[in-house]
Amino acid sequence: MRCDTCRSTFTLDASGVAHIVNDNVAALVGTELSAGARQDVSAQQVDAEVVTLRCPACGAEVVVQAASNLATVRCHWCRNNLTPNDRIANGARPDGLVPFSVTREQAEEKMSRFLKRRRTFANREFLRSYSLANIQPVYFPYFMVDINAKSDHAGYSAHLQRRYTSGSGNDKTTYYDYDVYQFGRRFSLHINDLLVQSNAEFATLDNRVNTNNIINAVAPWPSGSVVPYSAHYLQGEYRAERRTSNVDDMRGLVMDQAVDISRAQANQTLAFYNHGIAYSQDNVQVLGDRWVTLLCPVWLYSYMQKKKGKPMLHYIAVNGVTGETIGSVPTNRLRMLAVSAVAQVIGMIGGTIWLVLGGF
């Protein structure tokens, strides 16, 4: 941390992180909710350290440190200037936070390198408006979930015994001989530090209007980097999105992911069956689960494209710890079609020359 006034550096106390990151998953019985997870996002929370502003242009809710100069705050999505008049009630206070370790300079370099590889077919308006100054450090809200469960799977699988052909020419037929088995797998399942997006807007992956999968695709963040939440991390240019979902809202999604993880574990024991696996039963019985709320760091560049008269939000995102970079760049369709047409013509000319020179 660095003081904005005197520029001296200091380290925040991280001694309270043990209650946030607890890896004893096998001992979980029942549901454990952290102080942050117990808070209802619809209730009027009191947190004098932060201010939440709603952007009048795009509706985004931006969380900043209360000591910030609110007259200089911009929305990190549409870059509209916000004012104290845009203030709304604060959301639930998170338990912990993963601080940024990737610097602005490193994030700018990674985004520029990412975009350089895609410039040829990128939308010209997007390229003209792209500016390193518009890259924003934003914390996104997540639930970190631990699960102690028992898994029970059943289904059918096949093992290929031999492959052979019969006939010749156009009448050739390939045959497969395989044995079909009924399988069952039962085991203990321990899921540690599963991250699920707790802002409902970014948990909705409707690729017709946004590219929200970009935000979630830069995960995960190392749980060993978690520190207790402090509004000091939101000073200066740093912003945060607030949590809009409660634990009960997320249980269905978490269970879907738990089943996927459990199947992946079961698949490791099914390597013998090389001709297909079909599950007929998935039963994950949760014995205990733990829910903790976190803010996770992303360097973000956003661009709103008008696509057939409708807005389409594109992102380029850099994981604030690992540097993983993923993005969505709007394309120049005319340029893509032109290059495709030229390639097709060259291919036809090449084929013609081959025939003239004796391809027969």
C-alpha positions in Angstrom: 0.0 0.0 0.0 1.1 3.6 -0.7 -0.2 6.8 0.9 -1.6 9.2 -1.7 -0.5 12.2 0.3 3.1 11.5 1.4 3.9 8.5 -0.9 5.2 6.4 2.0 4.5 2.6 1.8 3.0 0.4 4.5 1.6 -3.1 4.9 -1.9 -3.9 6.2 -2.4 -6.4 8.9 -3.2 -9.8 7.4 -3.2 -11.8 10.7 -7.0 -12.3 10.5 -6.9 -14.3 7.3 -7.1 -17.7 9.0 -10.9 -17.5 9.5 -11.3 -16.7 5.8 -9.2 -19.4 4.3 -9.7 -22.7 6.2 -8.7 -25.8 4.2 -10.0 -28.5 6.7 -12.7 -29.4 4.2 -13.1 -33.0 5.4 -14.3 -31.8 8.8 -17.2 -29.7 7.5 -20.6 -30.6 8.8 -23.6 -28.4 8.1 -23.4 -24.9 6.6 -20.9 -22.4 7.8 -21.4 -18.8 6.7 -18.8 -16.1 7.2 -19.8 -12.7 8.5 -19.9 -11.3 5.0 -21.9 -14.3 3.5 -24.6 -13.9 6.3 -25.3 -10.3 5.2 -28.4 -9.9 2.9 -27.6 -7.8 -0.1 -31.1 -6.2 -0.1 -30.6 -4.9 3.5 -29.3 -1.5 4.2 -25.7 -2.2 5.1 -23.7 0.4 7.1 -20.1 0.8 5.9 -18.8 4.3 6.3 -15.5 3.4 4.7 -16.9 3.1 1.1 -19.3 4.9 -1.2 -21.4 3.2 -3.9 -22.3 5.2 -6.9 -24.8 4.2 -9.6 -23.8 5.3 -13.1 -26.7 7.2 -14.7 -25.5 6.3 -18.2 -25.1 2.5 -18.0 -26.6 1.6 -14.6 -23.3 0.1 -13.2 -22.7 0.3 -9.5 -19.2 1.5 -8.6 -17.8 1.0 -5.1 -15.0 3.5 -4.1 -13.2 4.5 -0.9 -15.2 7.2 1.0 -12.1 9.4 1.2 -11.9 9.5 -2.7 -12.5 12.7 -4.5 -16.0 11.7 -5.8 -15.9 14.5 -8.5 -13.1 12.6 -10.3 -14.7 9.1 -10.2 -15.5 7.6 -13.6 -17.6 4.5 -14.4 -15.2 1.7 -15.4 -17.6 0.4 -18.0 -18.8 3.4 -20.0 -16.3 6.0 -18.6 -19.1 8.4 -17.7 -18.2 10.9 -14.9 -20.0 10.2 -11.6 -21.0 12.6 -8.9 -22.0 12.4 -5.2 -25.6 12.8 -6.5 -25.3 9.3 -7.9 -24.8 7.7 -4.5 -26.8 4.7 -3.4 -26.9 2.3 -0.4 -23.7 0.2 0.0 -23.9 -3.5 -0.5 -22.7 -6.2 1.8 -19.2 -5.9 3.2 -16.9 -8.7 1.9 -14.8 -10.9 4.2 -11.6 -10.9 2.3 -9.7 -9.6 -0.8 -7.0 -10.7 -3.1 -4.8 -7.6 -3.7 -3.4 -6.6 -7.1 0.2 -7.8 -7.7 0.2 -7.2 -11.5 1.1 -3.5 -12.0 -0.5 -1.1 -14.4 2.5 -1.2 -16.6 2.4 -5.0 -16.8 -1.3 -5.0 -17.5 -0.9 -2.4 -20.3 1.8 -4.5 -21.9 -0.3 -7.7 -21.7 -3.3 -6.0 -23.2 -1.3 -4.4 -26.0 0.3 -7.7 -26.8 -3.1 -9.4 -26.8 -4.6 -6.7 -29.1 -1.5 -6.7 -31.5 -2.2 -10.3 -32.4 -5.8 -9.4 -33.4 -5.4 -6.0 -35.0 -5.8 -7.3 -38.6 -9.4 -8.1 -38.2 -10.3 -5.8 -35.4 -13.1 -3.2 -35.7 -11.6 0.1 -36.9 -13.7 2.2 -34.5 -12.6 0.0 -31.6 -8.9 0.5 -32.6 -9.3 4.3 -32.8 -10.9 4.6 -29.4 -8.5 2.1 -27.6 -6.4 4.0 -25.0 -4.2 2.6 -22.3 -5.4 5.4 -20.1 -8.9 3.8 -20.0 -7.6 0.5 -18.4 -9.1 0.3 -14.9 -8.2 -1.9 -11.8 -11.5 -3.4 -10.6 -12.3 -5.8 -7.9 -15.1 -8.3 -8.7 -17.1 -10.1 -6.0 -17.0 -13.9 -5.6 -18.2 -16.5 -3.2 -15.4 -18.9 -2.2 -17.0 -22.2 -1.3 -15.7 -25.4 0.4 -17.7 -28.6 0.1 -17.5 -31.9 2.0 -19.7 -34.4 0.2 -20.3 -38.0 -0.7 -20.6 -38.8 -4.4 -22.5 -41.6 -6.1 -22.5 -42.1 -9.9 -23.8 -44.8 -12.2 -24.0 -45.3 -15.9 -22.9 -47.3 -18.9 -19.6 -47.5 -20.6 -18.0 -49.4 -23.5 -14.6 -50.9 -24.2 -13.5 -51.3 -27.8 -12.3 -54.9 -28.5 -11.4 -54.6 -32.1 -11.9 -52.6 -35.3 -12.0 -54.1 -38.8 -13.2 -53.4 -42.3 -15.0 -55.5 -44.8 -15.4 -55.0 -48.6 -13.4 -52.8 -50.9 -13.6 -49.5 -52.7 -16.9 -47.6 -52.3 -18.4 -50.7 -50.6 -15.9 -50.7 -47.8 -17.5 -50.8 -44.3 -15.8 -50.4 -40.9 -17.0 -52.5 -38.0 -16.4 -52.0 -34.2 -16.7 -54.8 -31.6 -17.0 -53.5 -28.1 -18.2 -54.7 -24.7 -20.8 -52.7 -22.8 -20.5 -52.4 -19.0 -22.7 -51.0 -16.3 -20.5 -49.0 -13.8 -20.9 -47.4 -10.4 -18.6 -45.1 -8.4 -18.9 -44.0 -4.8 -16.4 -41.8 -3.1 -15.8 -38.9 -0.7 -15.6 -35.5 -2.5 -13.7 -32.6 -1.0 -13.9 -29.3 -3.0 -11.6 -26.6 -1.8 -11.9 -22.9 -2.7 -14.5 -23.1 -5.5 -15.0 -19.5 -6.8 -18.4 -18.5 -8.1 -19.3 -15.0 -9.3 -21.6 -13.3 -6.8 -22.7 -10.4 -9.0 -25.8 -11.6 -10.8 -25.1 -9.5 -13.9 -21.7 -11.2 -14.5 -23.0 -14.7 -13.6 -25.4 -14.4 -16.6 -23.6 -15.5 -19.7 -25.9 -14.2 -22.4 -23.4 -13.8 -25.3 -26.0 -11.9 -27.4 -25.5 -8.8 -25.3 -22.2 -9.2 -23.5 -19.0 -11.2 -23.2 -19.3 -11.8 -19.4 -17.5 -15.2 -19.8 -14.3 -13.1 -20.3 -14.5 -11.9 -16.7 -15.0 -15.4 -15.2 -12.4 -17.0 -17.6 -9.5 -15.2 -16.0 -10.1 -17.0 -12.8 -8.8 -18.5 -10.5 -7.0 -16.3 -8.0 -4.6 -18.0 -5.5 -6.4 -18.4 -2.1 -3.0 -18.1 -0.5 -3.0 -14.4 -1.4 -6.2 -13.6 0.4 -6.1 -10.8 3.1 -8.9 -9.5 5.3 -11.0 -6.9 3.6 -10.0 -3.2 4.0 -11.4 -0.2 2.2 -7.8 1.0 1.9 -7.4 -1.3 -1.1 -10.0 0.9 -3.0 -8.0 4.1 -2.7 -6.9 6.1 -5.8 -8.0 4.6 -9.1 -9.1 1.3 -7.7 -12.8 0.4 -7.9 -15.0 -2.6 -7.0 -18.2 -4.2 -8.1 -20.6 -5.1 -5.3 -22.2 -8.4 -4.5 -25.8 -8.7 -5.6 -26.5 -12.4 -4.8 -27.1 -14.2 -1.5 -26.0 -17.7 -0.7 -29.4 -19.2 -1.4 -29.3 -17.6 -4.9 -26.1 -19.4 -5.7 -26.7 -22.9 -4.3 -28.1 -24.3 -7.6 -25.1 -23.1 -9.6 -22.7 -24.3 -7.0 -24.3 -27.8 -7.0 -24.1 -27.9 -10.8 -20.4 -27.2 -10.6 -20.0 -29.7 -7.8 -21.5 -32.4 -10.0 -19.1 -31.5 -12.8 -16.2 -31.7 -10.5 -17.4 -35.0 -9.1 -17.8 -36.5 -12.6 -14.2 -35.3 -13.4 -13.0 -37.3 -10.4 -15.0 -40.3 -11.5 -13.7 -40.1 -15.0 -10.2 -40.6 -13.7 -11.2 -44.2 -12.7 -12.9 -45.0 -16.0 -9.8 -44.9 -18.3 -10.4 -48.5 -19.3 -13.6 -47.7 -21.1 -12.4 -46.2 -24.4 -15.6 -46.2 -26.4 -17.9 -43.8 -24.6 -19.3 -43.1 -21.1 -22.9 -42.3 -20.4 -24.0 -41.2 -16.9 -27.5 -42.2 -15.8 -27.2 -41.1 -12.1 -25.4 -38.3 -10.4 -25.9 -37.9 -6.6 -23.7 -35.5 -4.7 -24.8 -35.5 -1.0 -23.4 -32.4 0.7 -22.4 -33.1 4.3 -21.0 -29.7 5.0 -20.2 -26.5 3.2 -18.5 -23.2 4.0 -19.2 -19.8 2.2 -16.9 -16.8 2.3 -17.1 -13.6 0.3 -14.1 -12.2 -1.6 -13.1 -9.4 -3.9 -10.8 -10.6 -6.7 -8.6 -8.3 -8.9 -9.0 -7.7 -12.6 -7.4 -5.1 -14.9 -10.2 -4.2 -17.2 -10.8 -2.5 -20.6 -14.4 -2.3 -21.8 -15.8 -1.2 -25.1 -19.5 -0.8 -26.0 -20.2 -1.7 -29.6 -23.5 -0.9 -31.4 -24.3 -4.1 -33.1 -27.3 -3.9 -35.5 -28.6 -1.1 -33.3 -28.1 -3.0 -30.1 -25.3 -2.5 -27.5 -22.7 -5.2 -27.2 -20.2 -4.9 -24.4 -16.7 -6.3 -25.1 -14.0 -6.8 -22.5 -10.3 -7.3 -22.3 -9.3 -8.6 -18.9 -6.1 -9.3 -17.1 -6.0 -11.4 -13.9 -4.6 -9.0 -11.3 -2.4 -11.7 -9.8 -1.5 -14.4 -12.4 -1.5 -12.1 -15.4 -3.8 -14.4 -17.4 -5.2 -12.3 -20.3 -8.4 -13.0 -22.1 -10.6 -10.7 -24.2 -13.3 -10.1 -26.8 -12.3 -7.8 -29.7 -15.1 -6.7 -32.1 -14.3 -7.7 -35.6 -14.3 -5.9 -39.0 -16.6 -8.2 -41.0 -15.9 -6.5 -44.3 -12.2 -7.0 -43.9 -12.6 -10.6 -42.9 -14.8 -11.2 -46.0 -12.4 -9.5 -48.2 -9.4 -11.5 -47.0 -11.5 -14.7 -47.2 -12.4 -13.9 -50.8 -8.8 -13.1 -51.8 -7.7 -16.4 -50.2 -10.4 -18.3 -52.1 -9.3 -16.7 -55.4 -5.7 -17.5 -54.8 -6.7 -21.1 -54.1 -8.6 -21.3 -57.3 -5.8 -19.8 -59.3 -3.3 -22.2 -57.7 -5.6 -25.2 -58.5 -5.9 -24.0 -62.1 -2.1 -23.7 -62.6 -1.7 -27.1 -61.1 -4.0 -28.6 -63.7 -2.4 -26.7 -66.6 1.1 -27.9 -65.6 0.0 -31.5 -65.7 -1.9 -32.2 -62.5 -3.8 -35.0 -64.3 
